[in-house]
Amino acid sequence: MLLVDHTSLSRKDAQAVKMLLSVYADNFAGEGFYIAKNEGSGNVYMSFDYTAVSPFVTPDGSLFYEVFNFETGETFETNSLNDANYDENIPVG
């Protein structure tokens, strides 16, 4: 089973991935995911197969969560995973 298919990361990107994997281990273990980088913003983020919350790490190392509301199609950002769980219909951890 291939776990990582990227052969080279900058120190900053590796630290961001480390933060995201910590969030994953503590809150989303077992959920299918991928990790990507937005080249425009520099944010490294994790997206899940069946969860409306995506953790992001900014270029300065700050962590925030983006939440997608399936009912309205809107998104919002929060610094707290507890705040991200605003609706019982959105599975969080």
HTML snippet that shows the backbone in 3Dmol.js (N, CA, C, O; Angstrom):
<script src="https://3Dmol.org/build/3Dmol-min.js"></script>
<div id="view" style="width:600px;height:400px;position:relative"></div>
<script>
const pdb = `
ATOM      1  N   MET A   1       0.846  -1.174   0.000  1.00  0.00           N
ATOM      2  CA  MET A   1       0.000   0.000   0.000  1.00  0.00           C
ATOM      3  C   MET A   1       0.889   1.234   0.000  1.00  0.00           C
ATOM      4  O   MET A   1       1.728   1.399   0.886  1.00  0.00           O
ATOM      5  N   LEU A   2       0.709   2.094  -0.985  1.00  0.00           N
ATOM      6  CA  LEU A   2       1.453   3.340  -1.094  1.00  0.00           C
ATOM      7  C   LEU A   2       0.824   4.386  -0.184  1.00  0.00           C
ATOM      8  O   LEU A   2      -0.364   4.680  -0.315  1.00  0.00           O
ATOM      9  N   LEU A   3       1.593   4.948   0.727  1.00  0.00           N
ATOM     10  CA  LEU A   3       1.071   5.970   1.632  1.00  0.00           C
ATOM     11  C   LEU A   3       1.382   7.383   1.153  1.00  0.00           C
ATOM     12  O   LEU A   3       0.576   8.294   1.342  1.00  0.00           O
ATOM     13  N   VAL A   4       2.536   7.568   0.538  1.00  0.00           N
ATOM     14  CA  VAL A   4       2.935   8.892   0.062  1.00  0.00           C
ATOM     15  C   VAL A   4       3.527   8.739  -1.320  1.00  0.00           C
ATOM     16  O   VAL A   4       4.395   7.891  -1.529  1.00  0.00           O
ATOM     17  N   ASP A   5       3.075   9.544  -2.274  1.00  0.00           N
ATOM     18  CA  ASP A   5       3.630   9.447  -3.619  1.00  0.00           C
ATOM     19  C   ASP A   5       4.351  10.724  -4.031  1.00  0.00           C
ATOM     20  O   ASP A   5       4.568  10.967  -5.218  1.00  0.00           O
ATOM     21  N   HIS A   6       4.718  11.530  -3.056  1.00  0.00           N
ATOM     22  CA  HIS A   6       5.449  12.770  -3.320  1.00  0.00           C
ATOM     23  C   HIS A   6       6.867  12.577  -2.790  1.00  0.00           C
ATOM     24  O   HIS A   6       7.049  12.294  -1.606  1.00  0.00           O
ATOM     25  N   THR A   7       7.849  12.723  -3.630  1.00  0.00           N
ATOM     26  CA  THR A   7       9.212  12.373  -3.237  1.00  0.00           C
ATOM     27  C   THR A   7       9.952  13.507  -2.546  1.00  0.00           C
ATOM     28  O   THR A   7      10.991  13.271  -1.929  1.00  0.00           O
ATOM     29  N   SER A   8       9.451  14.718  -2.630  1.00  0.00           N
ATOM     30  CA  SER A   8      10.196  15.848  -2.085  1.00  0.00           C
ATOM     31  C   SER A   8       9.240  16.915  -1.566  1.00  0.00           C
ATOM     32  O   SER A   8       8.311  17.320  -2.264  1.00  0.00           O
ATOM     33  N   LEU A   9       9.476  17.365  -0.338  1.00  0.00           N
ATOM     34  CA  LEU A   9       8.706  18.453   0.253  1.00  0.00           C
ATOM     35  C   LEU A   9       9.674  19.462   0.848  1.00  0.00           C
ATOM     36  O   LEU A   9      10.737  19.095   1.350  1.00  0.00           O
ATOM     37  N   SER A  10       9.306  20.720   0.789  1.00  0.00           N
ATOM     38  CA  SER A  10      10.091  21.721   1.501  1.00  0.00           C
ATOM     39  C   SER A  10       9.876  21.509   2.998  1.00  0.00           C
ATOM     40  O   SER A  10       8.927  20.839   3.405  1.00  0.00           O
ATOM     41  N   ARG A  11      10.744  22.072   3.801  1.00  0.00           N
ATOM     42  CA  ARG A  11      10.585  21.960   5.258  1.00  0.00           C
ATOM     43  C   ARG A  11       9.233  22.513   5.698  1.00  0.00           C
ATOM     44  O   ARG A  11       8.551  21.908   6.525  1.00  0.00           O
ATOM     45  N   LYS A  12       8.849  23.656   5.148  1.00  0.00           N
ATOM     46  CA  LYS A  12       7.584  24.296   5.513  1.00  0.00           C
ATOM     47  C   LYS A  12       6.394  23.406   5.141  1.00  0.00           C
ATOM     48  O   LYS A  12       5.463  23.253   5.931  1.00  0.00           O
ATOM     49  N   ASP A  13       6.423  22.821   3.942  1.00  0.00           N
ATOM     50  CA  ASP A  13       5.328  21.940   3.532  1.00  0.00           C
ATOM     51  C   ASP A  13       5.297  20.671   4.379  1.00  0.00           C
ATOM     52  O   ASP A  13       4.221  20.184   4.727  1.00  0.00           O
ATOM     53  N   ALA A  14       6.469  20.134   4.712  1.00  0.00           N
ATOM     54  CA  ALA A  14       6.527  18.939   5.560  1.00  0.00           C
ATOM     55  C   ALA A  14       5.946  19.229   6.942  1.00  0.00           C
ATOM     56  O   ALA A  14       5.251  18.385   7.507  1.00  0.00           O
ATOM     57  N   GLN A  15       6.221  20.411   7.490  1.00  0.00           N
ATOM     58  CA  GLN A  15       5.665  20.777   8.797  1.00  0.00           C
ATOM     59  C   GLN A  15       4.150  20.936   8.705  1.00  0.00           C
ATOM     60  O   GLN A  15       3.431  20.573   9.635  1.00  0.00           O
ATOM     61  N   ALA A  16       3.660  21.477   7.586  1.00  0.00           N
ATOM     62  CA  ALA A  16       2.212  21.613   7.392  1.00  0.00           C
ATOM     63  C   ALA A  16       1.557  20.236   7.323  1.00  0.00           C
ATOM     64  O   ALA A  16       0.515  20.014   7.939  1.00  0.00           O
ATOM     65  N   VAL A  17       2.163  19.309   6.577  1.00  0.00           N
ATOM     66  CA  VAL A  17       1.629  17.950   6.480  1.00  0.00           C
ATOM     67  C   VAL A  17       1.625  17.297   7.856  1.00  0.00           C
ATOM     68  O   VAL A  17       0.678  16.591   8.204  1.00  0.00           O
ATOM     69  N   LYS A  18       2.661  17.522   8.632  1.00  0.00           N
ATOM     70  CA  LYS A  18       2.723  16.976   9.988  1.00  0.00           C
ATOM     71  C   LYS A  18       1.545  17.479  10.830  1.00  0.00           C
ATOM     72  O   LYS A  18       0.912  16.703  11.546  1.00  0.00           O
ATOM     73  N   MET A  19       1.255  18.785  10.740  1.00  0.00           N
ATOM     74  CA  MET A  19       0.121  19.344  11.488  1.00  0.00           C
ATOM     75  C   MET A  19      -1.187  18.713  11.025  1.00  0.00           C
ATOM     76  O   MET A  19      -2.029  18.349  11.846  1.00  0.00           O
ATOM     77  N   LEU A  20      -1.356  18.584   9.720  1.00  0.00           N
ATOM     78  CA  LEU A  20      -2.591  18.010   9.191  1.00  0.00           C
ATOM     79  C   LEU A  20      -2.760  16.557   9.602  1.00  0.00           C
ATOM     80  O   LEU A  20      -3.868  16.132   9.928  1.00  0.00           O
ATOM     81  N   LEU A  21      -1.681  15.792   9.590  1.00  0.00           N
ATOM     82  CA  LEU A  21      -1.772  14.392  10.004  1.00  0.00           C
ATOM     83  C   LEU A  21      -2.074  14.265  11.490  1.00  0.00           C
ATOM     84  O   LEU A  21      -2.709  13.300  11.913  1.00  0.00           O
ATOM     85  N   SER A  22      -1.628  15.224  12.281  1.00  0.00           N
ATOM     86  CA  SER A  22      -1.968  15.229  13.702  1.00  0.00           C
ATOM     87  C   SER A  22      -3.469  15.472  13.884  1.00  0.00           C
ATOM     88  O   SER A  22      -4.117  14.801  14.688  1.00  0.00           O
ATOM     89  N   VAL A  23      -4.017  16.431  13.136  1.00  0.00           N
ATOM     90  CA  VAL A  23      -5.464  16.681  13.174  1.00  0.00           C
ATOM     91  C   VAL A  23      -6.208  15.416  12.745  1.00  0.00           C
ATOM     92  O   VAL A  23      -7.208  15.037  13.356  1.00  0.00           O
ATOM     93  N   TYR A  24      -5.714  14.773  11.697  1.00  0.00           N
ATOM     94  CA  TYR A  24      -6.327  13.547  11.197  1.00  0.00           C
ATOM     95  C   TYR A  24      -6.322  12.456  12.271  1.00  0.00           C
ATOM     96  O   TYR A  24      -7.353  11.842  12.544  1.00  0.00           O
ATOM     97  N   ALA A  25      -5.173  12.225  12.866  1.00  0.00           N
ATOM     98  CA  ALA A  25      -5.050  11.163  13.875  1.00  0.00           C
ATOM     99  C   ALA A  25      -5.957  11.412  15.069  1.00  0.00           C
ATOM    100  O   ALA A  25      -6.538  10.474  15.616  1.00  0.00           O
ATOM    101  N   ASP A  26      -6.080  12.661  15.472  1.00  0.00           N
ATOM    102  CA  ASP A  26      -6.865  12.995  16.658  1.00  0.00           C
ATOM    103  C   ASP A  26      -8.369  13.057  16.404  1.00  0.00           C
ATOM    104  O   ASP A  26      -9.159  12.870  17.329  1.00  0.00           O
ATOM    105  N   ASN A  27      -8.777  13.320  15.146  1.00  0.00           N
ATOM    106  CA  ASN A  27     -10.190  13.601  14.901  1.00  0.00           C
ATOM    107  C   ASN A  27     -10.844  12.859  13.742  1.00  0.00           C
ATOM    108  O   ASN A  27     -12.067  12.718  13.716  1.00  0.00           O
ATOM    109  N   PHE A  28     -10.060  12.387  12.794  1.00  0.00           N
ATOM    110  CA  PHE A  28     -10.657  11.829  11.584  1.00  0.00           C
ATOM    111  C   PHE A  28     -10.089  10.471  11.181  1.00  0.00           C
ATOM    112  O   PHE A  28     -10.291  10.042  10.045  1.00  0.00           O
ATOM    113  N   ALA A  29      -9.396   9.794  12.065  1.00  0.00           N
ATOM    114  CA  ALA A  29      -8.749   8.514  11.732  1.00  0.00           C
ATOM    115  C   ALA A  29      -9.748   7.557  11.083  1.00  0.00           C
ATOM    116  O   ALA A  29     -10.875   7.401  11.553  1.00  0.00           O
ATOM    117  N   GLY A  30      -9.322   6.933  10.015  1.00  0.00           N
ATOM    118  CA  GLY A  30     -10.166   5.997   9.291  1.00  0.00           C
ATOM    119  C   GLY A  30     -10.892   6.611   8.115  1.00  0.00           C
ATOM    120  O   GLY A  30     -11.374   5.885   7.245  1.00  0.00           O
ATOM    121  N   GLU A  31     -10.984   7.928   8.064  1.00  0.00           N
ATOM    122  CA  GLU A  31     -11.654   8.644   6.972  1.00  0.00           C
ATOM    123  C   GLU A  31     -10.710   8.726   5.770  1.00  0.00           C
ATOM    124  O   GLU A  31      -9.520   8.991   5.940  1.00  0.00           O
ATOM    125  N   GLY A  32     -11.226   8.501   4.559  1.00  0.00           N
ATOM    126  CA  GLY A  32     -10.427   8.678   3.348  1.00  0.00           C
ATOM    127  C   GLY A  32     -10.085  10.153   3.154  1.00  0.00           C
ATOM    128  O   GLY A  32     -10.929  11.017   3.391  1.00  0.00           O
ATOM    129  N   PHE A  33      -8.858  10.452   2.724  1.00  0.00           N
ATOM    130  CA  PHE A  33      -8.437  11.846   2.584  1.00  0.00           C
ATOM    131  C   PHE A  33      -7.370  12.007   1.518  1.00  0.00           C
ATOM    132  O   PHE A  33      -6.787  11.034   1.039  1.00  0.00           O
ATOM    133  N   TYR A  34      -7.131  13.261   1.158  1.00  0.00           N
ATOM    134  CA  TYR A  34      -5.939  13.607   0.395  1.00  0.00           C
ATOM    135  C   TYR A  34      -5.407  14.922   0.923  1.00  0.00           C
ATOM    136  O   TYR A  34      -6.141  15.696   1.539  1.00  0.00           O
ATOM    137  N   ILE A  35      -4.139  15.173   0.684  1.00  0.00           N
ATOM    138  CA  ILE A  35      -3.485  16.419   1.085  1.00  0.00           C
ATOM    139  C   ILE A  35      -2.993  17.104  -0.180  1.00  0.00           C
ATOM    140  O   ILE A  35      -2.392  16.468  -1.046  1.00  0.00           O
ATOM    141  N   ALA A  36      -3.249  18.391  -0.282  1.00  0.00           N
ATOM    142  CA  ALA A  36      -2.857  19.159  -1.460  1.00  0.00           C
ATOM    143  C   ALA A  36      -2.384  20.546  -1.034  1.00  0.00           C
ATOM    144  O   ALA A  36      -2.529  20.941   0.123  1.00  0.00           O
ATOM    145  N   LYS A  37      -1.818  21.272  -1.986  1.00  0.00           N
ATOM    146  CA  LYS A  37      -1.361  22.638  -1.737  1.00  0.00           C
ATOM    147  C   LYS A  37      -1.969  23.562  -2.777  1.00  0.00           C
ATOM    148  O   LYS A  37      -1.937  23.277  -3.974  1.00  0.00           O
ATOM    149  N   ASN A  38      -2.522  24.666  -2.310  1.00  0.00           N
ATOM    150  CA  ASN A  38      -3.009  25.705  -3.198  1.00  0.00           C
ATOM    151  C   ASN A  38      -1.807  26.577  -3.544  1.00  0.00           C
ATOM    152  O   ASN A  38      -1.316  27.317  -2.692  1.00  0.00           O
ATOM    153  N   GLU A  39      -1.335  26.500  -4.764  1.00  0.00           N
ATOM    154  CA  GLU A  39      -0.132  27.235  -5.155  1.00  0.00           C
ATOM    155  C   GLU A  39      -0.333  28.745  -5.082  1.00  0.00           C
ATOM    156  O   GLU A  39       0.624  29.484  -4.851  1.00  0.00           O
ATOM    157  N   GLY A  40      -1.565  29.213  -5.277  1.00  0.00           N
ATOM    158  CA  GLY A  40      -1.838  30.649  -5.217  1.00  0.00           C
ATOM    159  C   GLY A  40      -1.711  31.209  -3.814  1.00  0.00           C
ATOM    160  O   GLY A  40      -1.046  32.224  -3.604  1.00  0.00           O
ATOM    161  N   SER A  41      -2.346  30.554  -2.852  1.00  0.00           N
ATOM    162  CA  SER A  41      -2.339  31.045  -1.468  1.00  0.00           C
ATOM    163  C   SER A  41      -1.176  30.490  -0.660  1.00  0.00           C
ATOM    164  O   SER A  41      -0.751  31.092   0.326  1.00  0.00           O
ATOM    165  N   GLY A  42      -0.662  29.336  -1.084  1.00  0.00           N
ATOM    166  CA  GLY A  42       0.377  28.663  -0.310  1.00  0.00           C
ATOM    167  C   GLY A  42      -0.177  27.787   0.796  1.00  0.00           C
ATOM    168  O   GLY A  42       0.588  27.142   1.514  1.00  0.00           O
ATOM    169  N   ASN A  43      -1.508  27.750   0.949  1.00  0.00           N
ATOM    170  CA  ASN A  43      -2.128  26.916   1.972  1.00  0.00           C
ATOM    171  C   ASN A  43      -1.985  25.438   1.618  1.00  0.00           C
ATOM    172  O   ASN A  43      -2.166  25.048   0.465  1.00  0.00           O
ATOM    173  N   VAL A  44      -1.657  24.619   2.620  1.00  0.00           N
ATOM    174  CA  VAL A  44      -1.656  23.173   2.484  1.00  0.00           C
ATOM    175  C   VAL A  44      -2.906  22.693   3.211  1.00  0.00           C
ATOM    176  O   VAL A  44      -3.166  23.111   4.339  1.00  0.00           O
ATOM    177  N   TYR A  45      -3.682  21.817   2.573  1.00  0.00           N
ATOM    178  CA  TYR A  45      -4.951  21.429   3.167  1.00  0.00           C
ATOM    179  C   TYR A  45      -5.209  19.941   3.008  1.00  0.00           C
ATOM    180  O   TYR A  45      -4.597  19.258   2.187  1.00  0.00           O
ATOM    181  N   MET A  46      -6.132  19.469   3.822  1.00  0.00           N
ATOM    182  CA  MET A  46      -6.567  18.080   3.794  1.00  0.00           C
ATOM    183  C   MET A  46      -8.050  18.079   3.456  1.00  0.00           C
ATOM    184  O   MET A  46      -8.825  18.849   4.023  1.00  0.00           O
ATOM    185  N   SER A  47      -8.431  17.227   2.547  1.00  0.00           N
ATOM    186  CA  SER A  47      -9.832  17.093   2.175  1.00  0.00           C
ATOM    187  C   SER A  47     -10.246  15.647   2.433  1.00  0.00           C
ATOM    188  O   SER A  47      -9.480  14.714   2.192  1.00  0.00           O
ATOM    189  N   PHE A  48     -11.458  15.483   2.922  1.00  0.00           N
ATOM    190  CA  PHE A  48     -11.962  14.162   3.274  1.00  0.00           C
ATOM    191  C   PHE A  48     -13.041  13.710   2.302  1.00  0.00           C
ATOM    192  O   PHE A  48     -13.704  14.530   1.667  1.00  0.00           O
ATOM    193  N   ASP A  49     -13.208  12.406   2.193  1.00  0.00           N
ATOM    194  CA  ASP A  49     -14.200  11.840   1.282  1.00  0.00           C
ATOM    195  C   ASP A  49     -15.636  12.134   1.711  1.00  0.00           C
ATOM    196  O   ASP A  49     -16.484  12.414   0.863  1.00  0.00           O
ATOM    197  N   TYR A  50     -15.922  12.073   3.012  1.00  0.00           N
ATOM    198  CA  TYR A  50     -17.306  12.190   3.469  1.00  0.00           C
ATOM    199  C   TYR A  50     -17.494  13.162   4.626  1.00  0.00           C
ATOM    200  O   TYR A  50     -18.463  13.045   5.377  1.00  0.00           O
ATOM    201  N   THR A  51     -16.602  14.099   4.778  1.00  0.00           N
ATOM    202  CA  THR A  51     -16.688  15.061   5.867  1.00  0.00           C
ATOM    203  C   THR A  51     -16.618  16.467   5.295  1.00  0.00           C
ATOM    204  O   THR A  51     -15.799  16.736   4.417  1.00  0.00           O
ATOM    205  N   ALA A  52     -17.456  17.355   5.773  1.00  0.00           N
ATOM    206  CA  ALA A  52     -17.565  18.702   5.229  1.00  0.00           C
ATOM    207  C   ALA A  52     -16.536  19.672   5.807  1.00  0.00           C
ATOM    208  O   ALA A  52     -16.562  20.860   5.484  1.00  0.00           O
ATOM    209  N   VAL A  53     -15.649  19.192   6.639  1.00  0.00           N
ATOM    210  CA  VAL A  53     -14.632  20.044   7.265  1.00  0.00           C
ATOM    211  C   VAL A  53     -13.283  19.749   6.626  1.00  0.00           C
ATOM    212  O   VAL A  53     -12.902  18.589   6.467  1.00  0.00           O
ATOM    213  N   SER A  54     -12.558  20.811   6.260  1.00  0.00           N
ATOM    214  CA  SER A  54     -11.211  20.655   5.713  1.00  0.00           C
ATOM    215  C   SER A  54     -10.239  21.503   6.526  1.00  0.00           C
ATOM    216  O   SER A  54     -10.391  22.723   6.587  1.00  0.00           O
ATOM    217  N   PRO A  55      -9.245  20.878   7.151  1.00  0.00           N
ATOM    218  CA  PRO A  55      -8.229  21.661   7.854  1.00  0.00           C
ATOM    219  C   PRO A  55      -7.217  22.236   6.857  1.00  0.00           C
ATOM    220  O   PRO A  55      -6.837  21.574   5.891  1.00  0.00           O
ATOM    221  N   PHE A  56      -6.791  23.473   7.106  1.00  0.00           N
ATOM    222  CA  PHE A  56      -5.815  24.175   6.288  1.00  0.00           C
ATOM    223  C   PHE A  56      -4.668  24.636   7.168  1.00  0.00           C
ATOM    224  O   PHE A  56      -4.876  24.982   8.331  1.00  0.00           O
ATOM    225  N   VAL A  57      -3.455  24.644   6.618  1.00  0.00           N
ATOM    226  CA  VAL A  57      -2.302  25.251   7.270  1.00  0.00           C
ATOM    227  C   VAL A  57      -1.821  26.359   6.338  1.00  0.00           C
ATOM    228  O   VAL A  57      -1.529  26.113   5.167  1.00  0.00           O
ATOM    229  N   THR A  58      -1.741  27.575   6.863  1.00  0.00           N
ATOM    230  CA  THR A  58      -1.311  28.726   6.071  1.00  0.00           C
ATOM    231  C   THR A  58       0.213  28.754   5.970  1.00  0.00           C
ATOM    232  O   THR A  58       0.892  28.043   6.711  1.00  0.00           O
ATOM    233  N   PRO A  59       0.757  29.563   5.064  1.00  0.00           N
ATOM    234  CA  PRO A  59       2.217  29.655   4.933  1.00  0.00           C
ATOM    235  C   PRO A  59       2.928  30.064   6.222  1.00  0.00           C
ATOM    236  O   PRO A  59       4.096  29.725   6.413  1.00  0.00           O
ATOM    237  N   ASP A  60       2.239  30.789   7.110  1.00  0.00           N
ATOM    238  CA  ASP A  60       2.876  31.179   8.378  1.00  0.00           C
ATOM    239  C   ASP A  60       2.687  30.130   9.477  1.00  0.00           C
ATOM    240  O   ASP A  60       3.086  30.355  10.620  1.00  0.00           O
ATOM    241  N   GLY A  61       2.074  28.976   9.137  1.00  0.00           N
ATOM    242  CA  GLY A  61       1.938  27.879  10.089  1.00  0.00           C
ATOM    243  C   GLY A  61       0.669  27.895  10.920  1.00  0.00           C
ATOM    244  O   GLY A  61       0.535  27.099  11.849  1.00  0.00           O
ATOM    245  N   SER A  62      -0.268  28.783  10.607  1.00  0.00           N
ATOM    246  CA  SER A  62      -1.539  28.829  11.332  1.00  0.00           C
ATOM    247  C   SER A  62      -2.485  27.760  10.796  1.00  0.00           C
ATOM    248  O   SER A  62      -2.495  27.463   9.601  1.00  0.00           O
ATOM    249  N   LEU A  63      -3.274  27.192  11.693  1.00  0.00           N
ATOM    250  CA  LEU A  63      -4.241  26.168  11.336  1.00  0.00           C
ATOM    251  C   LEU A  63      -5.637  26.759  11.388  1.00  0.00           C
ATOM    252  O   LEU A  63      -5.990  27.439  12.352  1.00  0.00           O
ATOM    253  N   PHE A  64      -6.442  26.504  10.350  1.00  0.00           N
ATOM    254  CA  PHE A  64      -7.858  26.872  10.392  1.00  0.00           C
ATOM    255  C   PHE A  64      -8.646  25.793   9.679  1.00  0.00           C
ATOM    256  O   PHE A  64      -8.080  24.949   8.984  1.00  0.00           O
ATOM    257  N   TYR A  65      -9.956  25.827   9.855  1.00  0.00           N
ATOM    258  CA  TYR A  65     -10.848  24.840   9.254  1.00  0.00           C
ATOM    259  C   TYR A  65     -11.840  25.550   8.343  1.00  0.00           C
ATOM    260  O   TYR A  65     -12.390  26.592   8.700  1.00  0.00           O
ATOM    261  N   GLU A  66     -12.060  24.984   7.180  1.00  0.00           N
ATOM    262  CA  GLU A  66     -13.106  25.462   6.288  1.00  0.00           C
ATOM    263  C   GLU A  66     -14.232  24.443   6.331  1.00  0.00           C
ATOM    264  O   GLU A  66     -13.996  23.239   6.230  1.00  0.00           O
ATOM    265  N   VAL A  67     -15.446  24.926   6.481  1.00  0.00           N
ATOM    266  CA  VAL A  67     -16.617  24.057   6.618  1.00  0.00           C
ATOM    267  C   VAL A  67     -17.571  24.323   5.466  1.00  0.00           C
ATOM    268  O   VAL A  67     -17.903  25.471   5.171  1.00  0.00           O
ATOM    269  N   PHE A  68     -18.003  23.263   4.827  1.00  0.00           N
ATOM    270  CA  PHE A  68     -18.967  23.357   3.736  1.00  0.00           C
ATOM    271  C   PHE A  68     -20.338  22.948   4.250  1.00  0.00           C
ATOM    272  O   PHE A  68     -20.487  21.887   4.856  1.00  0.00           O
ATOM    273  N   ASN A  69     -21.334  23.786   4.010  1.00  0.00           N
ATOM    274  CA  ASN A  69     -22.709  23.486   4.394  1.00  0.00           C
ATOM    275  C   ASN A  69     -23.414  22.872   3.188  1.00  0.00           C
ATOM    276  O   ASN A  69     -23.648  23.560   2.194  1.00  0.00           O
ATOM    277  N   PHE A  70     -23.751  21.596   3.265  1.00  0.00           N
ATOM    278  CA  PHE A  70     -24.377  20.899   2.145  1.00  0.00           C
ATOM    279  C   PHE A  70     -25.762  21.448   1.818  1.00  0.00           C
ATOM    280  O   PHE A  70     -26.205  21.356   0.673  1.00  0.00           O
ATOM    281  N   GLU A  71     -26.445  22.012   2.796  1.00  0.00           N
ATOM    282  CA  GLU A  71     -27.796  22.519   2.570  1.00  0.00           C
ATOM    283  C   GLU A  71     -27.797  23.831   1.797  1.00  0.00           C
ATOM    284  O   GLU A  71     -28.637  24.031   0.919  1.00  0.00           O
ATOM    285  N   THR A  72     -26.855  24.735   2.118  1.00  0.00           N
ATOM    286  CA  THR A  72     -26.847  26.061   1.495  1.00  0.00           C
ATOM    287  C   THR A  72     -25.771  26.220   0.425  1.00  0.00           C
ATOM    288  O   THR A  72     -25.845  27.129  -0.401  1.00  0.00           O
ATOM    289  N   GLY A  73     -24.770  25.339   0.439  1.00  0.00           N
ATOM    290  CA  GLY A  73     -23.658  25.473  -0.497  1.00  0.00           C
ATOM    291  C   GLY A  73     -22.629  26.496  -0.065  1.00  0.00           C
ATOM    292  O   GLY A  73     -21.666  26.759  -0.786  1.00  0.00           O
ATOM    293  N   GLU A  74     -22.825  27.073   1.105  1.00  0.00           N
ATOM    294  CA  GLU A  74     -21.901  28.090   1.604  1.00  0.00           C
ATOM    295  C   GLU A  74     -20.766  27.454   2.393  1.00  0.00           C
ATOM    296  O   GLU A  74     -20.876  26.326   2.873  1.00  0.00           O
ATOM    297  N   THR A  75     -19.676  28.201   2.516  1.00  0.00           N
ATOM    298  CA  THR A  75     -18.556  27.780   3.358  1.00  0.00           C
ATOM    299  C   THR A  75     -18.270  28.863   4.381  1.00  0.00           C
ATOM    300  O   THR A  75     -18.580  30.036   4.170  1.00  0.00           O
ATOM    301  N   PHE A  76     -17.674  28.454   5.495  1.00  0.00           N
ATOM    302  CA  PHE A  76     -17.160  29.415   6.455  1.00  0.00           C
ATOM    303  C   PHE A  76     -15.873  28.882   7.033  1.00  0.00           C
ATOM    304  O   PHE A  76     -15.596  27.685   6.963  1.00  0.00           O
ATOM    305  N   GLU A  77     -15.084  29.778   7.607  1.00  0.00           N
ATOM    306  CA  GLU A  77     -13.811  29.409   8.209  1.00  0.00           C
ATOM    307  C   GLU A  77     -13.868  29.627   9.712  1.00  0.00           C
ATOM    308  O   GLU A  77     -14.527  30.545  10.201  1.00  0.00           O
ATOM    309  N   THR A  78     -13.163  28.760  10.434  1.00  0.00           N
ATOM    310  CA  THR A  78     -13.080  28.876  11.882  1.00  0.00           C
ATOM    311  C   THR A  78     -11.724  28.353  12.347  1.00  0.00           C
ATOM    312  O   THR A  78     -11.103  27.533  11.671  1.00  0.00           O
ATOM    313  N   ASN A  79     -11.277  28.823  13.483  1.00  0.00           N
ATOM    314  CA  ASN A  79     -10.019  28.352  14.062  1.00  0.00           C
ATOM    315  C   ASN A  79     -10.229  27.179  15.002  1.00  0.00           C
ATOM    316  O   ASN A  79      -9.263  26.603  15.503  1.00  0.00           O
ATOM    317  N   SER A  80     -11.483  26.818  15.246  1.00  0.00           N
ATOM    318  CA  SER A  80     -11.809  25.775  16.212  1.00  0.00           C
ATOM    319  C   SER A  80     -12.583  24.646  15.553  1.00  0.00           C
ATOM    320  O   SER A  80     -13.571  24.887  14.859  1.00  0.00           O
ATOM    321  N   LEU A  81     -12.146  23.439  15.764  1.00  0.00           N
ATOM    322  CA  LEU A  81     -12.880  22.294  15.241  1.00  0.00           C
ATOM    323  C   LEU A  81     -14.234  22.172  15.929  1.00  0.00           C
ATOM    324  O   LEU A  81     -15.196  21.714  15.313  1.00  0.00           O
ATOM    325  N   ASN A  82     -14.325  22.569  17.181  1.00  0.00           N
ATOM    326  CA  ASN A  82     -15.621  22.556  17.880  1.00  0.00           C
ATOM    327  C   ASN A  82     -16.604  23.514  17.212  1.00  0.00           C
ATOM    328  O   ASN A  82     -17.783  23.190  17.071  1.00  0.00           O
ATOM    329  N   ASP A  83     -16.130  24.693  16.798  1.00  0.00           N
ATOM    330  CA  ASP A  83     -17.003  25.638  16.104  1.00  0.00           C
ATOM    331  C   ASP A  83     -17.404  25.126  14.730  1.00  0.00           C
ATOM    332  O   ASP A  83     -18.467  25.479  14.219  1.00  0.00           O
ATOM    333  N   ALA A  84     -16.566  24.301  14.135  1.00  0.00           N
ATOM    334  CA  ALA A  84     -16.864  23.741  12.816  1.00  0.00           C
ATOM    335  C   ALA A  84     -18.047  22.790  12.877  1.00  0.00           C
ATOM    336  O   ALA A  84     -18.747  22.614  11.880  1.00  0.00           O
ATOM    337  N   ASN A  85     -18.282  22.180  14.018  1.00  0.00           N
ATOM    338  CA  ASN A  85     -19.377  21.231  14.181  1.00  0.00           C
ATOM    339  C   ASN A  85     -20.656  21.974  14.555  1.00  0.00           C
ATOM    340  O   ASN A  85     -21.225  21.750  15.624  1.00  0.00           O
ATOM    341  N   TYR A  86     -21.105  22.866  13.659  1.00  0.00           N
ATOM    342  CA  TYR A  86     -22.264  23.704  13.933  1.00  0.00           C
ATOM    343  C   TYR A  86     -23.582  23.005  13.635  1.00  0.00           C
ATOM    344  O   TYR A  86     -24.638  23.518  14.005  1.00  0.00           O
ATOM    345  N   ASP A  87     -23.552  21.860  12.983  1.00  0.00           N
ATOM    346  CA  ASP A  87     -24.779  21.209  12.564  1.00  0.00           C
ATOM    347  C   ASP A  87     -24.620  19.709  12.755  1.00  0.00           C
ATOM    348  O   ASP A  87     -23.588  19.145  12.393  1.00  0.00           O
ATOM    349  N   GLU A  88     -25.610  19.070  13.307  1.00  0.00           N
ATOM    350  CA  GLU A  88     -25.526  17.621  13.541  1.00  0.00           C
ATOM    351  C   GLU A  88     -25.368  16.838  12.235  1.00  0.00           C
ATOM    352  O   GLU A  88     -24.910  15.696  12.260  1.00  0.00           O
ATOM    353  N   ASN A  89     -25.736  17.430  11.101  1.00  0.00           N
ATOM    354  CA  ASN A  89     -25.649  16.727   9.833  1.00  0.00           C
ATOM    355  C   ASN A  89     -24.234  16.728   9.250  1.00  0.00           C
ATOM    356  O   ASN A  89     -23.979  16.062   8.246  1.00  0.00           O
ATOM    357  N   ILE A  90     -23.330  17.459   9.862  1.00  0.00           N
ATOM    358  CA  ILE A  90     -21.970  17.509   9.365  1.00  0.00           C
ATOM    359  C   ILE A  90     -21.112  16.659  10.286  1.00  0.00           C
ATOM    360  O   ILE A  90     -20.896  17.021  11.442  1.00  0.00           O
ATOM    361  N   PRO A  91     -20.616  15.523   9.780  1.00  0.00           N
ATOM    362  CA  PRO A  91     -19.805  14.658  10.625  1.00  0.00           C
ATOM    363  C   PRO A  91     -18.447  15.276  10.903  1.00  0.00           C
ATOM    364  O   PRO A  91     -17.719  15.619   9.971  1.00  0.00           O
ATOM    365  N   VAL A  92     -18.103  15.421  12.158  1.00  0.00           N
ATOM    366  CA  VAL A  92     -16.792  15.915  12.575  1.00  0.00           C
ATOM    367  C   VAL A  92     -16.228  14.919  13.574  1.00  0.00           C
ATOM    368  O   VAL A  92     -16.837  14.634  14.606  1.00  0.00           O
ATOM    369  N   GLY A  93     -15.041  14.392  13.244  1.00  0.00           N
ATOM    370  CA  GLY A  93     -14.335  13.474  14.132  1.00  0.00           C
ATOM    371  C   GLY A  93     -15.210  12.496  14.742  1.00  0.00           C
ATOM    372  O   GLY A  93     -14.752  11.656  15.516  1.00  0.00           O
TER     373      GLY A  93
END
`;
const viewer = $3Dmol.createViewer("view");
viewer.addModel(pdb, "pdb");
viewer.setStyle({}, {cartoon: {color: "spectrum"}});
viewer.zoomTo();
viewer.render();
</script>
